[in-house]
Amino acid sequence: MPPLPPPSAAPLDDLSIHDLERLLDPVTTKHGNQLTFRNWATTFRSDAAAVFRPRSVQQVRYAVELSRRTNRTIRAAGAGHSPSDIVCTGDYILDLKGLDNVLDVDGDSRTFHAEGGILLRNLHPILLERGSLALSSLGSISDQTLAGALSTSTHGSGVTFSSISTYATFLDIVLPQPGAPVVRVSRSEDQDPDLFHAALCGLGAVGIVVGVGMRAEPVFKLEEEIFTMRFDEFTKRWQEIAESAEHVRCWWFPQVARVKISRLNRTNKAVTPGPSALSSYLQNVVLAKHIHAVALSAARYLPALLPYHAWFMWTFREQPGPVRWREFFAGIWARVSGSKTGGPWPRIEELDQDGKGAVAELPFHPVDPATLPEVRPSDVSSPSFDRTDSNESSSSKLTTPDDMLTPPYTPPTQSPVNEAVVVDRPVSPASDLELPTSIVEEVEAKTAVKQERTPMPWPILEDKPTYRVDLGVKIFNYDCGFPQYTYESCIPYESTGAALNELHQWHTHELAKPGYPLRAHFPVEIRYAAKDEAWLSPTGSGPGCYLGAIQYRPFNLPVPYREHFARFSGTLFSLFSGKPHWAKTHTLTPDDFRKLYPRFDDFLAVRERVDPKRVLANEYVKRHLLGEVPTEQMEHQGRRWKERFGVALTAIAILVYYLFFDSSSSPTVSTAVPSAQLANPSSLSRVSPSSPSGGVEPVPAPISPMTTQSSLETAAPTFAHSDVSSLTSESTKSADSTSAAKVDQKTASKASTATSSTASSRSGQEKSGTSGQTYKGEATFYFPTELTNMMQQNGNAGACGDKNSDDALICALQTEIYAGGKNCGKEVQITRTIGEGGSVAVTVADECPR
Ligand SMILES: Cc1cc2nc3c(=O)[nH]c(=O)nc-3n(C[C@H](O)[C@H](O)[C@H](O)COP(=O)(O)OP(=O)(O)OC[C@H]3O[C@@H](n4cnc5c(N)ncnc54)[C@H](O)[C@@H]3O)c2cc1C
């Protein structure tokens, strides 16, 4: 059956601005709280001039035409589930959730046509009811709108499954051109395939998607096997595991060096009964929400709790199968008695301090995007799963290999606990999706066959995997818990093992630091996606592995996350050409994307063609796609009592921490890299694992502060950047600067021993910069290679534009003191005013945004 024609687009020429406003009036909000857009995680908000909630394509056209004529930005908002400011604007928000009709479902051709604003959770039952169809792959939730999910390349997991947008056959788009035309675009030559490929992951910047034509598949059930492995085992076998089932997703718990693996295959086996209501409540509400939130709140002030909390959650919730009491108590005993053997309770003294061993020897070569293989779908090697249900056991469980790496924790007795009867605990919470019961039963009656189980061919930590069967959508989706900061990066598939080892090595050293200053929550999500064709899809150049970090916001309170994410994203970007998930906060610029995406400029050209007046360009688009400095910062107004309470608690906690816990009062040292390093994926130095201090402070990722960050975040207890420096602007670079540098190299050397590399402050009092004046503020300076062997300029130009040799003593000044480049090239004396003191003369070369 041919698809329905696109909605008609009669010209709007006769309508004045006043007419457009009048026609939009019934769906316009101009005053009150409803003007505030907040994303799901409440990490970003913006107050719009007006919010339109159209119920028809015609109303979308009016809104787009009005924006164009009045030179206002308009941003499509789906369900607001993107964890960044991608939707935010101070102009017009177009809330599309009212555009939620399913226009056609064709069970024979396995296609459907729906409006872009429909929530996926509402789409599922309609596809099931009207065509016995289901989407082939889904992410962890179904709370996004269809067009919103497409627009950021939302993905599930599976080496032969691409982003959800891959399944789109055509898109109906309202363009911000005169008269706001509606166009239908597709892969077909006569339907603007360029616009189609740009709009498949269009970030709301190439038009408003009002209709989506899509392929689906006959409704299916999935069988899920969940089991766990030691991290070192997993990194050796990740590929074999990834390719062993249709959908494989994994959760790595770095604090306990364990990986939970979920393998999904289509099946005809009978649906397994869910957990009892009580068990489900205890696991998914009491443990996963309340206890988790309380512990994470406490860890805001006592971060050293986090590894223990991770272990607690691992033991009682995350690992499938029965609680391993023996292992748990063995761990406690080992901890209490100081014994080196016992359970895998966090034992930071056993960490691999010298970095020797297989991890340190892995070849960490930066991946040049230009050299990435052009993998066609047919080139992707066939995963070794069998779509039909097999009753044969392929091999028995392997024994623990001799060449196992020294684990960060004492291994759990090296063999799983053997219980006579394995009582399965509930795994991920049952989805609360509402699907038509009668049809579900019908599917079940037609297809269900007897269950058979296949043993795992890997050294897993259980006797056998936990197992369940249900409708696909109910298995794909799971409860993501409470609001969170998230970051996700897509690296080339083949780099998965090396990237995990790199992250592991970094995290291991962080864990060894007293008090666990990194404060990382858990887990790291590991998912895979096949190559697809959207120009801005992170897997547009080849199959990829998505690695995602999470920092939860217990009771919606802020937690520190920037330093952690900065290093996480920086490592993946710099060493593995990691591409950030478009929906999440990141710091990449058009130049970075140009290197990562071969069609980036094509995308920009299409964008310019359809939106020459930049009606769809908000700050996110200007910052990341167009490279324009945002002209205004979003104001964060009004805080709820909880947030105010959180700020007060934080202040008290910081005081208590410094008075009672942080006896050394030694500043936590942080470093930064010039923004120029962003452009050079190979420029990040590797952490020197042999530092006497248990690992030098790693080079943090080149994350620059978002101009639109939540104000809440600043209330987080941040112990970095705690020492005060005064910066004296001595003179502009002069003839005697060489001798000054010579003298100061000695000082710098001393300072490096004492403080690693940075002098920084938050006092923020500064005087404007002319020669001889004193500033108080924050600076980051870079030591010559021979002094530290870690921080190098690597020939990159800083914000001042000059390339500096690795011998140069240069610094980056905080934005206010940098003063738009006014102090570039000046020689300044940086003096630490607390701690051991020390000073160094350096030349201003870069800006250091905080
Ligand atoms: C708890 C949680 C779990 C998640 N799980 C996953 C996951 O498993 N996999 C994954 O890849 N991502 C995941 N995400 C991210 C999420 O899928 C994306 O952020 C998605 O874009 C959100 O869709 P939305 O409808 O909320 O769109 P929004 O966040 O409202 O908008 C996202 C982008 O789409 C644009 N947009 C929205 N509607 C339209 C339209 N009609 N026309 C044109 N542009 C439009 C917006 O302008 C914006 O640029 C998750 C997010 C959360 C909060």
The ligand as an SDF file (V2000), in Angstrom:
LIG
                    3D

 53 58  0  0  0  0  0  0  0  0999 V2000
   16.1200    8.0300   31.1990 C   0  0  0  0  0  0  0  0  0  0  0  0
   16.6510    8.2030   29.8040 C   0  0  0  0  0  0  0  0  0  0  0  0
   17.0110    7.0830   29.0780 C   0  0  0  0  0  0  0  0  0  0  0  0
   17.5220    7.2280   27.7900 C   0  0  0  0  0  0  0  0  0  0  0  0
   17.8880    6.1040   27.1130 N   0  0  0  0  0  0  0  0  0  0  0  0
   18.4630    6.2320   25.8960 C   0  0  0  0  0  0  0  0  0  0  0  0
   18.8980    5.0850   25.1800 C   0  0  0  0  0  0  0  0  0  0  0  0
   18.7350    3.9680   25.6220 O   0  0  0  0  0  0  0  0  0  0  0  0
   19.4930    5.2750   23.9810 N   0  0  0  0  0  0  0  0  0  0  0  0
   19.6910    6.5230   23.4620 C   0  0  0  0  0  0  0  0  0  0  0  0
   20.2640    6.6440   22.3870 O   0  0  0  0  0  0  0  0  0  0  0  0
   19.2550    7.6250   24.1060 N   0  0  0  0  0  0  0  0  0  0  0  0
   18.6580    7.4980   25.3010 C   0  0  0  0  0  0  0  0  0  0  0  0
   18.2140    8.6190   25.9570 N   0  0  0  0  0  0  0  0  0  0  0  0
   18.2840    9.9010   25.2590 C   0  0  0  0  0  0  0  0  0  0  0  0
   16.9730   10.1480   24.4890 C   0  0  0  0  0  0  0  0  0  0  0  0
   16.6210    9.0510   23.7140 O   0  0  0  0  0  0  0  0  0  0  0  0
   17.1660   11.3370   23.5600 C   0  0  0  0  0  0  0  0  0  0  0  0
   17.5390   12.4370   24.3080 O   0  0  0  0  0  0  0  0  0  0  0  0
   15.9400   11.6550   22.7480 C   0  0  0  0  0  0  0  0  0  0  0  0
   16.2790   12.6020   21.7850 O   0  0  0  0  0  0  0  0  0  0  0  0
   14.8290   12.1850   23.6220 C   0  0  0  0  0  0  0  0  0  0  0  0
   13.6650   12.3320   22.8690 O   0  0  0  0  0  0  0  0  0  0  0  0
   12.6090   13.4590   23.2550 P   0  0  0  0  0  0  0  0  0  0  0  0
   11.3350   13.1490   22.5600 O   0  0  0  0  0  0  0  0  0  0  0  0
   12.5570   13.6150   24.7020 O   0  0  0  0  0  0  0  0  0  0  0  0
   13.2850   14.7090   22.5350 O   0  0  0  0  0  0  0  0  0  0  0  0
   13.7970   16.0600   23.1810 P   0  0  0  0  0  0  0  0  0  0  0  0
   14.8040   15.7650   24.2040 O   0  0  0  0  0  0  0  0  0  0  0  0
   12.6420   16.9010   23.5650 O   0  0  0  0  0  0  0  0  0  0  0  0
   14.4940   16.6860   21.8860 O   0  0  0  0  0  0  0  0  0  0  0  0
   15.6550   16.1180   21.3760 C   0  0  0  0  0  0  0  0  0  0  0  0
   16.0250   16.7670   20.0640 C   0  0  0  0  0  0  0  0  0  0  0  0
   15.0520   16.4200   19.0880 O   0  0  0  0  0  0  0  0  0  0  0  0
   14.5050   17.5810   18.5120 C   0  0  0  0  0  0  0  0  0  0  0  0
   13.1200   17.3080   18.2060 N   0  0  0  0  0  0  0  0  0  0  0  0
   12.1690   16.8500   19.0290 C   0  0  0  0  0  0  0  0  0  0  0  0
   11.0300   16.6920   18.3550 N   0  0  0  0  0  0  0  0  0  0  0  0
   11.2750   17.0700   17.0850 C   0  0  0  0  0  0  0  0  0  0  0  0
   10.4880   17.1660   15.9230 C   0  0  0  0  0  0  0  0  0  0  0  0
    9.2290   16.7980   15.9040 N   0  0  0  0  0  0  0  0  0  0  0  0
   11.0750   17.6110   14.7960 N   0  0  0  0  0  0  0  0  0  0  0  0
   12.3630   17.9730   14.7690 C   0  0  0  0  0  0  0  0  0  0  0  0
   13.1490   17.9060   15.8460 N   0  0  0  0  0  0  0  0  0  0  0  0
   12.6120   17.4590   16.9920 C   0  0  0  0  0  0  0  0  0  0  0  0
   14.6810   18.6530   19.5390 C   0  0  0  0  0  0  0  0  0  0  0  0
   14.6870   19.9420   18.9680 O   0  0  0  0  0  0  0  0  0  0  0  0
   16.0290   18.2800   20.1040 C   0  0  0  0  0  0  0  0  0  0  0  0
   17.0280   18.7350   19.2590 O   0  0  0  0  0  0  0  0  0  0  0  0
   17.6720    8.5090   27.2230 C   0  0  0  0  0  0  0  0  0  0  0  0
   17.3060    9.6430   27.9610 C   0  0  0  0  0  0  0  0  0  0  0  0
   16.7960    9.4810   29.2400 C   0  0  0  0  0  0  0  0  0  0  0  0
   16.4140   10.6840   30.0230 C   0  0  0  0  0  0  0  0  0  0  0  0
  1  2  1  0
  2  3  1  0
  2 52  2  0
  3  4  2  0
  4  5  1  0
  4 50  1  0
  5  6  2  0
  6  7  1  0
  6 13  1  0
  7  8  2  0
  7  9  1  0
  9 10  1  0
 10 11  2  0
 10 12  1  0
 12 13  2  0
 13 14  1  0
 14 15  1  0
 14 50  1  0
 15 16  1  0
 16 17  1  0
 16 18  1  0
 18 19  1  0
 18 20  1  0
 20 21  1  0
 20 22  1  0
 22 23  1  0
 23 24  1  0
 24 25  2  0
 24 26  1  0
 24 27  1  0
 27 28  1  0
 28 29  2  0
 28 30  1  0
 28 31  1  0
 31 32  1  0
 32 33  1  0
 33 34  1  0
 33 48  1  0
 34 35  1  0
 35 36  1  0
 35 46  1  0
 36 37  1  0
 36 45  1  0
 37 38  2  0
 38 39  1  0
 39 40  1  0
 39 45  2  0
 40 41  1  0
 40 42  2  0
 42 43  1  0
 43 44  2  0
 44 45  1  0
 46 47  1  0
 46 48  1  0
 48 49  1  0
 50 51  2  0
 51 52  1  0
 52 53  1  0
M  END
$$$$
